[in-house]
Amino acid sequence: MKAIRRFTVRTVLPEPLRPLEELVLNLRWSWHHETLDLFRDVDPALWEAVGRDPVRLLGEVAPERLARLAADRRFLRRLHDTAEDLREYLTAPRWYQARGAAPACVAYFSPEYGIAAALPQYSGGLGILAGDHLKAASDLGVPIIAVGLLYRHGYFSQSLSPDGWQLERYPPLDPNGLPLTLLREPDGTPVRVRVGLPKDRELRAQVWLARVGRVPQLLLDSDVEDNDPEAREVTDRLYGGGGDHRLLQEMLLGIGGVRAIRAYCRITGHAEPEVFHTNEGHAGFLGLERIRELVTGHGLGFGEALEAARAGTVFTTHTPVPAGIDRFPRELVARYFGGANEDPDVPVEHVLALGAEDYPGGDRTVFNMAVMGMRLAQRVNGVSALHGRVSREMFGGLWGGFDTAEVPIGSVTNGVHAGTWVAREVFDLAAREVPSVVESSRGWEGVLEVEGGEIWRVRRLLRERLVVDARRRLREAWRRRGASEAELSWTEDALDPDVLTIGFARRVPSYKRLTLMMRDERRLRALLLDPDRPVQIVIAGKAHPADEGGKRLIQDIVRFAGDEEVRHRIVFLPDYDMALGRLLVQGCDVWMNNPLRPLEACGTSGMKAALNGGLNLSILDGWWEEWYDGRNGWAIPSADGLASPERRDELEAAALHGLIEDQVAVAFYDRDAAGLPRRWLEMVRHTIATLGPKVLASRMVRDYVEGYYGPAAASARAMAADGFAGARGLAAWKRRVREAWPRVAVEHVEGSGEESPQVGARLAVRVVVDLGALDPGDVAVEVAYGRVDDTDALVEPSYLELEAAGPAGDGRVRYAGEVPLARSGAFGYGVRVVPSHPALPVRAELGLVALPPAPEGMTNGDLR
Ligand SMILES: *Cc1c(COP(=O)(O)O)cnc(C)c1O
């Protein structure tokens, strides 16, 4: 008989073992080796049997075993020390506490989080990144509250059909069997978050609290009995369903998320967030809820509330792939935010305007969550330097009159959390040989002195662990596909712990080109079977459930890897998740990545490999374009200028094979008398010493604190001071400037010293501007100057603000200044008027600019 309900009965621990519960309920265990050791020693066999899930461990451990432990003095001493260590970790001042004027709290919103394999609430890079962000923030003492959804079926787990087709299973999760507690009111009743829906319906959610080290994480869960059946399903699975379902998830995440934070702060006395970080467009509705709060609670107008909210909001965009940008039919959003469900304080036409693609090339029928995210955030960033540039191109339409370089989208390159991804053996080696790196992330150059034999011993060990685990996974996968034991004896010596091992694991959208390596199957075979320098490849990846094309790619790989001739050298391991990811990035010698440049916004798995002493072999995209230096791995040449995708794949695949044959395999198998690959180890040391400090999530979080959270908090405070006088003033000013702008004009430009200029001379520029109804204090008149290209466009110009030099009659104003001619060669300049306000961090904010009509013979650069 099938059970109609399932739930988890929690163990009652004997009194002396109570601190175990405290340890289990803080996810710090997921990156803390001593805590994991302690859990293992509760019952080593059971620990493995429950997949190293401490909640299940405590749920299933025999009472006799617990009684024995409760009397075991040595175990109790360790338990006590470990619990004490956690308390110290949670309360001692850390990096952030030494900073002044930092925000008291930052709210971080993300639709998915990859914290631990036991919490399958992530689909790929975005979630893993969010998890690593929280963990690094915790390590640094950054006061973040995280908000997400609790998906009852998480993301799917993957298996294969007999003919290699991806099958999806959504195992149900019981929150009571996870390291979560329910957020309750002081009187004990569970907190209810409510979001209004059309037709007088309401979406309700309870709130689960996870603890990620110092970071409280609030997860909203709509599976509550007081919801109607449809509403109960809203948080059923990650990115499930389309249209309405997804919109409801995002309303709950954004609007409900802000309400959950308010409840949490009210109940616990935690400081209210000063900064809100929107991790990708999915969470963007949080801005609407904050506007509503300000209108309802402080009597601001919509435009004033918008200024107050956006000053303290940071938006991070994560993909240049159009399919990755969240867009809804405009009328769907109108239906949910309008009609009887319209909040009079948040008029639906304002909502629609925020997400409208009302720029050239935009689609007027859609509501774009990324566009709304950017309009609701004063600070926006991409996730690598290249992705920043691509995003400025992609979203430049929102800042109409400005050059791409001035589009206010910056970048913070992603990073990875060392404690989560670095193998323990690597940590131990580092702690022995270069302790300053482990203790304080300093002295990375010390890695260059570590003895090659020691590094090679650890690398061999990790490779072997991967091989052993891969064989087990392979057998398991074939059994599921219906193979008999007798057919599986080959798996016992599939892969070889001494063969050059290349890892290739990723989600399977088409731009990641899972099957690029198979374009020339004969050549691939030859690589794998080379008698002197063989290569083995371990592959993993999930296709989105609706992506038939991706599933076909997986099937192609699986078919190839099933061939008797090569199956010991190339394997596909199903169900890529954090546990498999960790195994791969630790055990592989080479991490391969061949996306279609520039569609990989950053990529992080290669960073994890680098920290473990793996070398990257990748297209120059995302982070690799930024930090590849010619000695830390290999760059696959990209043919991204090519019009034919076929031809491009062909060229890039050929280059990939060539690199592996001529360079990667040669270096790996080039051994000295002691059997060590000297040159290879040189590259490994160089990789860790130079990339180590850059690829860390702690570097990333510090960049966010210094470049985004801190300035956003300052802006938000300026807007909120004196009863929101700043926000009121800025909103009124923007309205006035927008109205007056059509009349602003540059009437006259005159430069002296243009005839035979020499380096070191100065160019005197005089300008007359008609400001119409505006005052000189409302604008900046600027000269853009510098090198010009063949089309007279200014290349990376510098800007000089001219001084107002008196009235010129009829509301006109004279401006003057001197431009230094600091370098020889082709030089040009242009003049523009832009709105200027002390509360605005960048000139481009309003997208308004006035230019002179370019007169004959004058170089006016590329200024539009
Ligand atoms: C690191 C990681 C990712 C993201 O890696 P990319 O380099 O962006 O492909 C995805 N899934 C898992 C399980 C990971 O560990």
The ligand as a Tripos MOL2 file, in Angstrom:
@<TRIPOS>MOLECULE
LIG
   15    15     1     0     0
SMALL
NO_CHARGES

@<TRIPOS>ATOM
      1 C1         29.8820   25.0360  -10.4180 C.3       1 LIG1
      2 C2         28.6650   24.3310  -10.8550 C.ar      1 LIG1
      3 C3         27.8980   24.8380  -11.9230 C.ar      1 LIG1
      4 C4         28.2670   26.0890  -12.6630 C.3       1 LIG1
      5 O1         29.3610   25.8440  -13.4770 O.3       1 LIG1
      6 P1         29.5570   26.5230  -14.9090 P.3       1 LIG1
      7 O2         31.0270   26.6800  -15.0170 O.co2     1 LIG1
      8 O3         28.8560   27.8210  -14.8950 O.co2     1 LIG1
      9 O4         29.0090   25.5600  -15.8880 O.co2     1 LIG1
     10 C5         26.7680   24.1400  -12.2890 C.ar      1 LIG1
     11 N1         26.3880   23.0190  -11.6640 N.ar      1 LIG1
     12 C6         27.1020   22.5000  -10.6390 C.ar      1 LIG1
     13 C7         26.6270   21.2550   -9.9720 C.3       1 LIG1
     14 C8         28.2580   23.1430  -10.2050 C.ar      1 LIG1
     15 O5         28.9370   22.6230   -9.1810 O.3       1 LIG1
@<TRIPOS>BOND
     1     1     2 1
     2     2     3 ar
     3     2    14 ar
     4     3     4 1
     5     3    10 ar
     6     4     5 1
     7     5     6 1
     8     6     7 2
     9     6     8 1
    10     6     9 1
    11    10    11 ar
    12    11    12 ar
    13    12    13 1
    14    12    14 ar
    15    14    15 1
@<TRIPOS>SUBSTRUCTURE
     1 LIG1         1 GROUP 0 **** ****
